Amino acid sequence: MAYTGKLINKPGRSHSKKPAAALASGNRFVTLDSDQESVVLSSADDNAYGVILAPALAGEVIEVVKGGTVLVESGATDIAIGDYVMPGGSAAGTALKATTGKAVAGRCVAFVGTLAAGDLISVDLDDKKSLF
């Protein structure tokens, strides 16, 4: 797949949720909060619910993409095209190379140039496998 920098998604692959707290950054993995109608930024031990594309205030209705290919902020420099990724990083919700025993959020399918933390990578949310 050639990198286009655009969201490649199918209809019906997103849900509306409300952030439990303000989300200052977009393109991050989120996890369901305790009330199931709210989301919070994912950490390394979370099973990602999906990806938010834009920042949002607490209680504001936002779109959470759950399938297809979406841009996610990288939290590391060791991700290669084809690597499975998980949420985590020093900035919550960013993508890290998946490690054994952690929930896989998707597979990196593209990025531009030399990867640096903070860069956007394309992640296929439908391509997951267990690394247990």
N, C-alpha and C positions, 0 to 999 in steps of 0.2 A: 504494500500500500504506500503510495507516495504521500509525503507530508503536505497537508494543505493549510494547516493552522486553523482549521474550522472544525466545529463539532459535527461529528457524523453520528446521527442518532435516528432511531426509529420512533414513530408516534407511539404514545402510550408507555414509554420507557422512563417516565419521570413522575414524581409525586410532589404535591405541595405540603410543606411542613413549616413550622415556626421555630426559629432558634430559641433555645432556652436562655441564652445570653447573646450579646452582640457578637457578630462574626466580622472581624475587621478585614479579613481577606477572602477572596473568592478562589476558585480552582483548588479546593481542599476536600479531603475525605471527611464525611460526617457519620456519626453513629446516632441511633435513636436514644433519646433521653428516657428517663423513667416513665413519663406520661405517654409515650409512643406517638404523640402528635408533635413533639419537639425534637430538635436535633442539636448535638454538640460536636465540636471538632473531635476527630478520632485520635486516639493514642495508639501506641504500638501493640497493645494487647486487645484492641477492639476489633470486632467484625464490622467493617465499613458498611453502612447502609447505602451510601451513594456519594455523589460529589456535588457540592454547591458551586455555581459558576460566578457568583457575585457576593460582595459583602452584604450584610443585612443587620438591622437592629433587632434586639430581643423582641419576640412576639410578632415580627413582620412576616407575612407569608412569603416564602421563597420556593423556588423550584429545586428539587433534588433529583439529579439524573442518576438512574439506577442501571442503565444498560447502554450498550453501544460504545463508541469511542469518544473520549472526552479529554480535555486538557487538564492536567493536575500539576501543581507545583512540586518540583523535586526538593527533597530535603537532604540530598546527598549527591556525591559526584561519582559513585561507583555503579550506578544503574546503566545497563547496556540494553540496546534494542533486543527484545526477546526475553528479558528478565521479568520474572513475576515480582510484583510490588505489593507492599503492605502500607497501612497508614503508620505515621509516627514522625520521628525527627524532632529536632529542637524546637521547631515551629509546629505545633499540633496540626494534624490533618495533612501534612505533606507526605510525599511518597518516598519510601525507602525500599531498597532491594529486600525482598522477602527472605526471611530466615526460618529455619526449621521450628515448628511448634507455634508459629504465628498464623493468623488468618490472612489468606491471600485476597487482595482487593481487585486484582486484574493483572494484565501483562503490558509492559511497555512496548509500543509498536513504532514509535518515532520520536526524535527530537532533532533540533538543528544545532550543528556545530559541536563544540566541546561542552559537555554538560557541566554546569555549575549549580550549586545549591541555589534555589530560587528560580531556576529556569522552568519553563513549562514543558512537560512531556506528554505525549499522546498515550493514553492508557485504554486498552480494550477491557471494559468492565465485564464482558461476557466470557472472557478467557481466564478461567480460574482453575487451579488444581491444588490439591493438598500437598504441603511440604512436610507433613508429619512423619 
